């Protein structure tokens, strides 16, 4: 069963909240909406649920036009980042409430509540009321209530954002398994590119109310169709530089030049915008002598140690760049340091900020 949006648009007065959007979501697996805060993810999900009316366009679910169908007449479940529970009901009754409305037999009701309570680590809390729970426990209760009803369309709006790190990581692993055997369409909104990749499935990158690209998550990540999509799908931000191709070599100003890998050799001569993700930029000491890398030097601005990773911010050709390396690596702030770029992972964008595909005609900027 799939959800198709045909020219769906949302305007509030003169403001365009969702630009005309046409996309058919995958019927199984996750459909991830990836974008920064205010990119339009929540508004688009509310349009999908029927909580907001579109200004134009139509929605079809299972081949049926549901554009004007009230949310109460749709089998939809939605979980927001901010938990919503019934304060006067126990955790058990909060989770069971949709099943009681549906008239489910008592034994089946208890079985389904018990399964989800175990999955979400709520089994010992079923007799408590929401006021007796931590914020993470309340959010898990809200998730369980939404999931227990076995909805046709499940909308998850940053549901793990308020949970502690260990529980969030555990649920990320469990969620795909939880939905694997369900006949439903799942839409999951997140601001985190890493979460979009971990969940797999399909991803729609969003910016200012527009879907910039939709497709299998790994494909969109590896081959973003434009620079905007590459920026949305990179955290920390993708590194950017102006480069020029002359003959068989690419030049990064006077700082470095390199022979182009075979898959980029067909680019026409001219200027491009290079994009390179931070984990393809490493301190030179870690990759000394490895082929396919180009060395540059930049002034270290910030050096962070984050768990098992070291994150160095440095200035390169007047632009801020970021390097991410596994392990603990100390670099002196304010001093120059050398970094190696994995040039085989470089993305090149033309004057219109479109990705230049191998063998495709490019539109280099005037040089």
N, C-alpha and C positions, 0 to 999 in steps of 0.2 A: 504494500500500500504506500503510495507516494503523495507528497504534498507539492502542488505546482502553483507557483505565483506567476501571474500573467499581467505584466505592467502595473503591479501594485505600487501605489503612490500614497504618501501621507503628507498633507499640507495642514498647517495651523496658521490661519490668516495668510500673511504674505511669506511665511517661513516654510521652506521645504525640508521636512524632517526625514522622509524617505523618498529618494529619487525613483523614477519608474524602474521597477525591478522585475525581471523575468528569469525564473530559475526553477528547476525541478529537483527537489531534494531526493537523496537516496532513500529507498524504502527500508533498508536494513543497515545496521551499523550507525555510527554517529555522524551527524551533520553539525559541524562546529562553525559557529559564527565567531570570527577572530577580529578584534579591533580594540582600539583604545577606548577609554571612557568617553561617552558622548558620540561614539561612532554610529549609533543607531541600532545597536543589537537588541536592546530591550524593546524599543518601539516596533521593530520588525517582528519580534516574537509575539508581542501583543496583537499585532495584525494577524499573525498566523492563528492565534488562539480565538480570535473574534472579540477580544476585549476592546479593541479600537476599530472603528470603521475606516476602510480605505477611502481616500479622496478620489481615486480612480483605480481601474484594474479589477481583477478577479482572482479568487483562490479556489482551487479544485483539490479535493481530497478523495482518494479512491475513484477518481473520474467523475465525482459529483461536485457541482458548483455549490460551495458553502459560504460564499461571500456575505450573504445577508443572514446566515443562520446564527442565532444567538448562542453565546458561549455555553449556556445551560443545556443546550440541545446537542452539544458536541461532547464526545468522550475524550476530553483533554485534561492533562495534568500539567501543572506549572509550579516550579520551585524557584523562588527568588533568592538573591544573596542575603537579604534580610528575612529571617525566619518569621513565619506567621503560624501561631498555634492557638487553640482554644484554651484560655487560661483556667477555666473551671473544670476541665476534663483531665483525666490521668493520661500518661503517655500511651497506655494501651488504648484508651478510648479515642485519643486523638488520631492514632494510626487507623483504628477500626472504623472511624466515622464514615468514610465513603462506602465501606462495605455494608454497614448497617442501613444506609440510605438505599443501597442496591438490593437489600433484602437477602443477603447471602446467608446460607445455613450457618449455625453457630460453630460447628466443628471446622468447616472450611474457613470461616472468619478467623478462628484462633490459629489455624495452621498457617495462614498467609501472614498474619501479624507476627507470629513467632519466627517465621523464616526471615522476614525483613528486620525484625528486632535483633536477631542474631548477627545478620550481615552488618548492620550499622552499630553494633556494640551497645544495644539498648536493653538487652534482656533483663539486666538487673535493675532497670529503672522504670519498668512498666507500670508500677504502682504510684509513681511520683507525678506531681503536677508541674507544668512548665516553670513556675516561679522557683521551684526547687532544683532546677537544672542550670548547668553552665550554658554559655552562649553556644558552644559547639554541640552540646547535647540537644539543645532546642532546635538547632538547624538540622541535626540528624533526624529528629522527630518529624519535622516538616517534610524532609525528603521521604521518609518512610510513608507518611500519609499520602503523598502524591504518587509514589510508586506502587502502593498496595492495590490501587484501584484498577491496575492493568489497563491503562488508557491506550487508545489508538495513536494519540499524538502526545509525546512527552516533551515538555519544554523546560530546560534547566538553565536558569540565568545566573551564571557564576555561583553555583550552589556550594562550592567548596571553599570559597574565598575567606570565610570567617572561621574555618576550622584550623586546629593546630597542625603543624607540619607533618607529624607522623601519621595522624589520622587522614589528612588530605592525600598523602602519598598512597596509603593503603586503599582508600576509596577509588582513587584514579585507576588502580590496578583491578579493582573489583567491578567497577561500573560496566566496562565492556562485557564481562562475563555475565553480569546480571541481565543485560538486555539481549544477549546472544540468542536465547531461545524464545524471545518475545516477538510477536507479530505486531510491531509498532514502529512508527517513525520517531526518531529521537533527534532533538535539536539542542545543542549545548553551546552556551555563550561563554567566552573567556577573553581576558586581556593578555593571556600568556601564550606565546608561541610554543613553548616547550610542552604545555598541556595539550595544545592542539595536536602535536605530533604523537604524544603518548597515547591519546585516545584513538588515534588513527581515523579510519573512515574518510569522509569528505570534509573539506574546509571551504568556507566562504570568507575571504578577507574583506573587511568593511572599513570605509573611510568617509566621514561626513555624510552618512546616510546612503552611501552607494556600495554595492558589492563590486569590488575591483577584479575578483577572479574566483571561480568555483571549480573544484575538482578534487581528485584524491589528494590527501594531505601531503604525502611525500612528494608528489608531482608538483604541487603549487609551491612547496618549499624550495625544491631544487631548480624549478624553472618558472619563477615569477614573471608574468607577462610584461610588467612595467616596474619602474622604480618605486612607485607608491606601494605596490603589493610587497615588494622586497622589504620596504621599511616596516610595514605592518607585521610581516612575518620574521622579524629579527629583534631579539632582545638579549643583550644590549643592541643599540642601533647598528645597522649595517654600516661598515666603513665606506666612505665615498671619496673619490678623487677624480680630478680631470686628467685624462691620459690622451695620448695621440699615437696612432698607428702610422708608421712609415716603413713601407716594405714589409719585411717579415718580422719586424720588431715593434713592441709596444713601449712607449716612453712615458714615464711618470716624471714630467718636468726634467730637471737636471739631477733628480735624486736617484733614479734607477731606470734600467731598461732591460727587456727580456725578449727572448725568442718566443713567439706565440705557439702554444700547443696546437696540434693538428686540427682540433675541432674549432679553433678560432682563426685559423690561417686565412680563411676566405673573406674576412672582414675588409671592406674597402678602406683605403687610406683616409685618414681624417681624425677628428677629435671625438672622444666618447667620454661617458661617465662610467668609471669603474665602481663596482660594488663587491665588497669582500667581507664575509661575516667574521666576527671577532675570533671564533675558534680556529680560523684558518690563518691567524696572525699570531706567531709565537715568539717568545724571547729567543734570540739567536743561539744562545748557549744550549738550548734544548734540542735543536735540530741541525747542529753543525754538520756539514758535509752531505746532507740529504739532497738528492736531485730534485729538480722541479720547483725550487724555491729561490726567491730573490730577496736580498738583504737591503733594508733601509735603516735610517737612523732618525730618531725623533726624541724630543725632550719630554721626559716623564712628568706628567701633571699630577696624577694620583696613582697610588698603588694600594689595592685592596686585597685582603685575604678573606675569601668567603668559603668557609667549610674546606672542601678539598680542592678549591680552585683559587687561582691568583688572577686578578683582573687589573690590568695596567691601562691607564688612560694616558695618551701621549699626543703631542702635536706633530703632524706630518704635513708638510707643504702648506702650513697655515690652517689646517683643518683638524678637528678633534678625531682621534682614532682610538680604538679599543682592542686590546689583546686579552684573550682568555686562555689560560693554560692549566692543566691538571697539576696538582701539587702546590707546595708553598715556595714561591719565588720572590725574593725581595729585590726591588729596584729602587734606586735612590731618586727621590722626588726632586725635581729641579735640574737633574743631570741628564745628559743624552744617553740613550740606550739603543741597542741594535735589535731589530726584529726581522724575522723571516716571513715572507708572504708566500702562501701556496698558490702560485699563479694559475695552476690548473683549475682552481675553484673560483676564479674571477668571473663575474658577470659583467657584461658590457651593454650599456644602454645608449640609444641614439639621441639625436637632438630633441625628439619628442618624448624622451624618457621611456621608450619601449625597449624591451629586451631584444637584442640582436641574436636570433637563433642561428645555429650553424647552417651555412649554406643559403640563408635568407638574405634578401636585399636589405642593406642598412641605409639609414639616413644620417650620415655623420654631420656634426655641426661644422659650420664654416670655420676653417682654421686660418 
